[in-house]
Amino acid sequence: MTSGPSPKKEERRSSRGLRREALYGLHLLRKNPIVLLGSIVALASVVLALSSGLIVDPNLWKTTHIALRLCWNNPIVNWNLRNVYDCSGPTTYLLGTDNYGRDVLRMIILAIPLDLQVSLEIVLSAVLIGTVFGGIAAYAGGSLDELILRLTDIFLAVPSLLLAIVLATILGRTLQNLTLSVLVTWWPTYVRLMRSQVLTEKEKPYVEALRAVGAGRVRILFRHIVPNSIYPIVVQGTLDIGSVILTFSALTFIGFSPSPLIPELGNLVNQGIQYVFTAPWLIIFPGLTIFVVSLGFNLLGDGIRDIFDPRLRR
């Protein structure tokens, strides 16, 4: 009588499988240098966000220097513009100063963790809501499925930015309310995506086998079906990090920031819009940061899709 493989052999086999998957993922990244570059940008953004408090004093944004307003004293770049105010000072500001005399580069470094934190909170919350409600709707079916679908239709029928503006106006101008306003517009997409995945997955033979051995519906759904349906959600979530940054920055840009001093990328652009011809760096550098970070996470999402989506790996 032969016995099955020992636990140690199974563990070694599993570790070899994970190693092969990791090597294959790196191989796919090397094949696409644009995705690799985007992944590096996204990773660098996260590292910068985590270390921003060590690079710049987190409370520096509260300190203003009116005598140094709208200064550009970088000797490398010449805008052929005269400073609006007297900008005498011993310090060289690589990206100039804003309307409050603060170093724009330092404000951008402080803004990146704020935008990334808000974006991650919104995306993770939307993924959680979408996974729960989308999975329940698809697996339960019937009137509950219909109710959840019609609820998502109501939110999807209204343009997301318009709905976020209305909610932000009603709730008030705080970072928490702005985050909630964007979240309310974001979760229906994940409900639809998870529902479509679960509808396909629940018809597979292993689900019937689990029902035959007496596994409960909740266990089947959240321990087996959802983990096998999660890869498109992960890809969509990574892609949405950049999109949420754009949406949140748009809200602060049009005037929903709780304070003009808060270091947030859209808010920094908003503070510079009135000086577009006299201090263009106030718009260019924060706007370029939004573009680069958003593009990096979009390319990272493409790379994750190529690595984990089995249909694309055939």
DAHU-V229554 format. One line per field, one symbol per residue. phi: phi as a letter, one per 30 degrees, with the letter a starting at -180 (. if undefined). psi: psi as a letter, one per 40 degrees, with the letter a starting at -180 (. if undefined). burial: b if it has 9 or more other ideal C-beta (glycine too) atoms within 8 Angstrom, else e. Layout:
phi=???
psi=???
burial=???
//
This chain:
phi=.ccdddeddddddddddddddddddddddddbddddddddddddddddddcddddbdecdddccbedcdhcbbdddccdhbdddbdcdldcccdcibcdcicdddddddddeddddddddddddddddddddddddddddiiddeddddddddddddceddddddddddddjcbdddddddddddcdeddddddedddedddcdeddddddddjdddddddccbdeedcdddddddddddedddedddddddddjcddaddddbeddddedcddcdccbdddcddddddedddddedddddddddddcddddcd
psi=hiiiiidddddddddddddddddddddddddgddddddddddddddddddeddddihdedeehigdefhfhhfhedhhefihhdihfhiehhhdfaiaeeeihdddddddddddddddddddddddddddddddddddddaadddddddddddddedhhddddddddddddigiddddddddddeddddddddddddddddeeiddddddddeeiidddddeeddddeeedddddddddedddddddddddddeeehdieehgiddddddeedefdedgedddddddddddddddddddddddddddehddee.
burial=eeeeeeeeebeebeeeeeeeeeebbeebbeebeebbbbbbbbebbbebbeebeeebeeebbeeebebbbbbbbbeeeeeeeebebebeeeeebebbbbbbbbebbbbbbbbbbbbbbbbbbbbbbbbebbbebbbbbbbeeeebbeebbeebeebeebebbebbbebbeebeeeeebbbbbbbbbbbbbbbbbbbbbbbbbbeeeebeebbeeeeeeebbbeebbbeebbebbbbbbbbbbbbbbbbbbbbbbeebbeeeebbbbbbbbbbbeebbeebbbbbebbbebbebbbbbbbbbbbbbbbbbbeeeee
//
